[in-house]
Amino acid sequence: MLQIETFTFNPFREHTYLLYNEAKEAFIIDAGAYTPEEILELKNFIARTGLKPVKLLNTHCHLDHVFANNAMAETYQLALSIHPMEEKNLNDAPSTSAKFGLQLEKFSGKINYLNDGDRIFLGSDELKILHTPGHSAGSICMYCERQQFVICGDVLFRETIGRTDLPDGNHQQLLRSIREKLFTLPNDTKVYPGHGDTTVIGHEKIYNPFL
């Protein structure tokens, strides 16, 4: 059974997730730790819990979700897994960060690609990749059918949705992604977003004013 640990990092209050199993294997998702103290907090939890990170993943590559990609890739000798349409955002993240007065070095590690329908495994547990464009062209969600949860980046939030005014955003595409990829999941599926509170699919069907 997978455990989920949530960290809230950087000036954008982004959620970084650690998924781990009984064998202490772990996925690092959306490594947004920015300051040395935040990076140390993430590393210390991994060390204290005895975890072995085996994958580094991004739901998308806007700056607030990638600050610690280099640190995690170098520390744990990991490639980065993203949708191929997110590589541009990954490469643009340093210049975007500079506009906010923040420092970020270009990601220098190996990149693997994830596409819609791919399945990734943490031991015997499986996550299905759902391509959900709209907030960004290559946004993906990671769905665990066995435990009924989805990690969705900035696609869907509690009673709101991701912004679509960024260069590769598309409002109608985002609504379509949510309706076709997320609202088809069981109503009790727990939603872990990139910011803010968790929610469930059934609640969003009723109370999300955008949908």
C-alpha positions as CSV (number, residue, x, y, z in Angstrom):
1,M,0.0,0.0,0.0
2,L,1.3,3.4,-0.9
3,Q,1.9,6.2,1.6
4,I,1.7,9.8,0.5
5,E,3.8,12.5,2.2
6,T,3.0,16.1,1.3
7,F,5.5,19.1,1.5
8,T,4.6,22.7,0.8
9,F,7.6,24.6,-0.6
10,N,8.8,27.8,-2.3
11,P,7.1,31.3,-2.6
12,F,4.3,29.8,-4.6
13,R,3.3,27.3,-1.9
14,E,3.6,24.4,-4.2
15,H,3.0,20.8,-3.1
16,T,5.8,18.2,-3.5
17,Y,4.7,14.6,-3.0
18,L,6.6,11.6,-1.9
19,L,4.9,8.3,-2.6
20,Y,6.4,5.2,-1.0
21,N,5.7,1.6,-0.3
22,E,6.4,-1.0,2.3
23,A,9.8,-1.8,0.7
24,K,10.7,1.9,1.2
25,E,10.9,2.6,-2.6
26,A,9.7,6.1,-3.4
27,F,8.6,8.4,-6.2
28,I,9.5,12.1,-5.9
29,I,6.8,14.1,-7.7
30,D,7.0,17.8,-8.4
31,A,10.2,18.6,-6.5
32,G,9.6,22.2,-5.7
33,A,11.9,22.8,-2.8
34,Y,13.7,26.1,-3.4
35,T,15.8,27.2,-0.4
36,P,18.7,25.1,1.0
37,E,16.5,24.6,4.1
38,E,13.6,23.2,2.0
39,I,15.9,20.9,0.1
40,L,17.4,19.7,3.4
41,E,13.9,19.1,4.8
42,L,13.1,16.8,1.9
43,K,16.4,15.0,2.0
44,N,16.1,14.6,5.8
45,F,12.7,13.0,5.6
46,I,13.9,10.6,2.9
47,A,16.9,9.6,5.1
48,R,15.0,9.5,8.4
49,T,12.3,7.3,6.8
50,G,14.9,5.1,5.1
51,L,13.4,5.7,1.7
52,K,15.1,4.8,-1.7
53,P,13.9,7.2,-4.4
54,V,13.5,5.3,-7.7
55,K,11.7,7.9,-9.9
56,L,11.7,11.7,-10.2
57,L,8.5,12.9,-11.9
58,N,6.8,16.1,-12.9
59,T,3.1,16.6,-13.5
60,H,4.3,19.7,-15.5
61,C,7.3,21.9,-15.6
62,H,6.3,25.4,-14.5
63,L,9.0,26.9,-12.4
64,D,7.4,26.3,-9.0
65,H,7.3,22.5,-9.6
66,V,10.9,22.0,-10.8
67,F,13.1,24.0,-8.4
68,A,14.7,20.9,-6.8
69,N,14.8,18.7,-9.9
70,N,18.6,19.1,-10.2
71,A,19.2,18.5,-6.5
72,M,17.0,15.3,-6.4
73,A,18.4,13.9,-9.7
74,E,22.0,14.4,-8.6
75,T,21.5,13.2,-5.0
76,Y,19.6,10.0,-5.9
77,Q,21.0,9.4,-9.4
78,L,17.6,9.7,-11.1
79,A,16.4,10.6,-14.5
80,L,13.5,13.0,-14.8
81,S,10.2,11.7,-16.2
82,I,7.9,14.2,-18.0
83,H,5.5,14.4,-20.8
84,P,7.4,15.2,-24.0
85,M,5.4,18.4,-24.5
86,E,6.7,19.8,-21.2
87,E,10.4,19.9,-22.2
88,K,10.0,23.4,-23.4
89,N,8.6,24.6,-20.1
90,L,11.5,22.8,-18.3
91,N,14.0,24.6,-20.5
92,D,12.3,27.9,-20.1
93,A,12.0,27.6,-16.3
94,P,15.4,29.4,-15.5
95,S,14.5,32.5,-17.5
96,T,10.9,32.5,-16.1
97,S,12.4,32.2,-12.6
98,A,14.6,35.2,-13.2
99,K,11.5,37.4,-13.9
100,F,10.4,36.7,-10.4
101,G,13.9,37.4,-9.0
102,L,14.5,33.7,-8.3
103,Q,17.5,31.6,-9.3
104,L,17.2,28.3,-11.1
105,E,19.8,26.4,-13.1
106,K,18.7,24.5,-16.3
107,F,18.0,20.9,-15.7
108,S,21.1,19.0,-16.6
109,G,20.1,15.3,-16.1
110,K,18.6,12.6,-18.2
111,I,15.0,12.9,-19.3
112,N,12.5,10.1,-19.9
113,Y,9.1,10.6,-21.5
114,L,5.7,9.6,-20.2
115,N,2.6,9.5,-22.5
116,D,-1.1,9.1,-22.1
117,G,-2.0,5.6,-21.0
118,D,1.5,4.7,-19.8
119,R,1.7,2.8,-16.5
120,I,4.5,3.2,-14.0
121,F,5.1,0.9,-11.1
122,L,6.3,1.3,-7.5
123,G,6.8,-2.3,-6.5
124,S,3.4,-4.0,-7.1
125,D,1.5,-0.6,-7.1
126,E,0.6,0.9,-10.4
127,L,0.0,4.5,-11.5
128,K,-1.7,5.3,-14.8
129,I,-0.6,8.4,-16.7
130,L,-3.4,10.7,-17.9
131,H,-2.5,13.4,-20.4
132,T,-4.5,16.4,-19.2
133,P,-3.5,19.5,-21.3
134,G,-4.9,22.9,-20.7
135,H,-2.9,24.4,-17.8
136,S,0.1,23.5,-19.9
137,A,0.5,21.5,-23.1
138,G,2.1,18.5,-21.4
139,S,0.3,18.4,-18.0
140,I,-0.2,14.9,-16.7
141,C,-2.1,13.3,-13.8
142,M,-1.1,10.1,-12.1
143,Y,-3.9,7.8,-11.1
144,C,-3.8,4.9,-8.7
145,E,-6.9,2.8,-9.3
146,R,-6.1,0.4,-6.4
147,Q,-6.2,3.1,-3.8
148,Q,-8.4,5.6,-5.6
149,F,-6.3,8.7,-5.7
150,V,-4.9,11.0,-8.4
151,I,-2.0,13.4,-8.3
152,C,-3.0,16.1,-10.7
153,G,-0.6,19.0,-10.5
154,D,-2.3,22.3,-11.5
155,V,-5.2,20.8,-13.5
156,L,-7.9,20.6,-10.8
157,F,-8.1,22.3,-7.4
158,R,-10.7,22.3,-4.7
159,E,-13.6,24.2,-6.2
160,T,-11.5,25.8,-8.9
161,I,-9.2,24.9,-11.8
162,G,-5.7,25.7,-13.0
163,R,-4.9,29.0,-14.7
164,T,-4.9,29.0,-18.5
165,D,-3.4,32.5,-19.2
166,L,0.2,31.2,-19.6
167,P,1.8,30.7,-23.0
168,D,0.6,27.1,-23.6
169,G,-2.6,27.3,-21.6
170,N,-6.0,26.7,-23.1
171,H,-9.2,27.1,-21.1
172,Q,-11.5,25.0,-23.2
173,Q,-8.9,22.3,-23.4
174,L,-8.4,22.2,-19.7
175,L,-12.2,21.9,-19.1
176,R,-12.3,19.0,-21.6
177,S,-9.3,17.3,-19.9
178,I,-11.0,17.5,-16.5
179,R,-14.4,16.2,-17.9
180,E,-12.9,13.4,-20.0
181,K,-10.0,12.2,-17.9
182,L,-10.8,13.1,-14.3
183,F,-14.6,13.3,-14.0
184,T,-14.7,9.7,-15.4
185,L,-12.9,8.5,-12.4
186,P,-14.9,7.1,-9.4
187,N,-16.6,9.8,-7.3
188,D,-14.6,8.9,-4.2
189,T,-11.2,9.3,-5.9
190,K,-9.1,11.6,-3.8
191,V,-7.4,14.5,-5.6
192,Y,-4.0,15.7,-4.6
193,P,-3.4,19.0,-6.3
194,G,-0.3,21.1,-6.9
195,H,-1.5,23.8,-4.4
196,G,-4.2,24.1,-1.7
197,D,-6.4,21.5,-0.1
198,T,-7.1,18.0,-1.3
199,T,-10.6,17.2,-2.6
200,V,-12.5,14.3,-4.2
201,I,-13.9,13.9,-7.7
202,G,-17.5,13.7,-6.5
203,H,-17.3,17.0,-4.6
204,E,-15.9,18.8,-7.7
205,K,-18.6,17.5,-9.9
206,I,-21.2,19.2,-7.7
207,Y,-19.4,22.3,-6.3
208,N,-16.8,23.3,-8.8
209,P,-18.2,26.5,-10.4
210,F,-16.0,26.1,-13.6
211,L,-17.5,22.8,-14.4
